[in-house]
Amino acid sequence: EVQLVQSGAEVKTPGESLKISCKASGYGFIGYWIAWVRQLPGKGLEWMGIIYPNDSDARYSPSFQGQVTFSVDKSITTAYMQWSRLRASDTAMYYCARTGSGNILDYWGQGTLVAVSS
Amino acid sequence: EIVLTQSPATLSLSPGESATLSCRASQSVSTNLAWHQQKPGQAPRLLIYDASKRATGIPARFSASGSGTDFTLTISSLEAEDFAVYYCQQRSNWPPEFTFGQGTKLEIK
């Protein structure tokens, strides 16, 4: 069974750094892109970018380029997204999703809520 | 950048009725379109991919059609569990990029 299990909710202050995770299981991790999607409170879904675990090839939406960094640890089949300096405007739910055959977002993590407030 | 516009923003219907949701792309996406359902407090779930193919485990009351720029998701005989927000989403094959529509909220009338 394909599963993506994300790390728990985070409460941070502006300027702090943060790394959230997405643990994959039930399929060949290195062969499928992992996408990251943001959902601001009460709003829709925004595609942030994507990473290919086999070679860590990462592509970012122009809206998020330079704002976040994707990485993976193949040994533990886990993808990460990190911020070096959080802002209040980063407060949102963040989802990872597997990009299945044909670049279809076929499985989603349960989401990680990030709250940034002073 | 391809923009997806969904209509209506909100659709109010009763259980047992049929729902028709629309998604229009600013330029042709061929059949590279998917639909996702999101219930309150839950992650999105893939319903439809390649414009008309149901994902694994999705009931037959969900159907979809379209190609190019105009797409439709139809839910026949609505059940209580179907009231949710629906997003269309397009993909490019290479490089892999995705865009979501703004969503249609299907609410109980």
Chai-1 contact restraints between the chains, C-beta under 6 A:
chainA,res_idxA,chainB,res_idxB,connection_type,confidence,min_distance_angstrom,max_distance_angstrom,comment,restraint_id
A,W33,B,P96,contact,1.0,0.0,6.0,A-B,restraint_1
A,G44,B,Q102,contact,1.0,0.0,6.0,A-B,restraint_2
A,G44,B,G103,contact,1.0,0.0,6.0,A-B,restraint_3
A,L45,B,Y87,contact,1.0,0.0,6.0,A-B,restraint_4
A,L45,B,F100,contact,1.0,0.0,6.0,A-B,restraint_5
A,W47,B,F98,contact,1.0,0.0,6.0,A-B,restraint_6
A,I50,B,P96,contact,1.0,0.0,6.0,A-B,restraint_7
A,R59,B,P95,contact,1.0,0.0,6.0,A-B,restraint_8
A,Y95,B,A43,contact,1.0,0.0,6.0,A-B,restraint_9
A,N103,B,R91,contact,1.0,0.0,6.0,A-B,restraint_10
A,N103,B,P96,contact,1.0,0.0,6.0,A-B,restraint_11
A,I104,B,Y49,contact,1.0,0.0,6.0,A-B,restraint_12
A,D106,B,L46,contact,1.0,0.0,6.0,A-B,restraint_13
A,W108,B,A43,contact,1.0,0.0,6.0,A-B,restraint_14
A,W108,B,P44,contact,1.0,0.0,6.0,A-B,restraint_15
A,Q110,B,A43,contact,1.0,0.0,6.0,A-B,restraint_16
A,G111,B,A43,contact,1.0,0.0,6.0,A-B,restraint_17
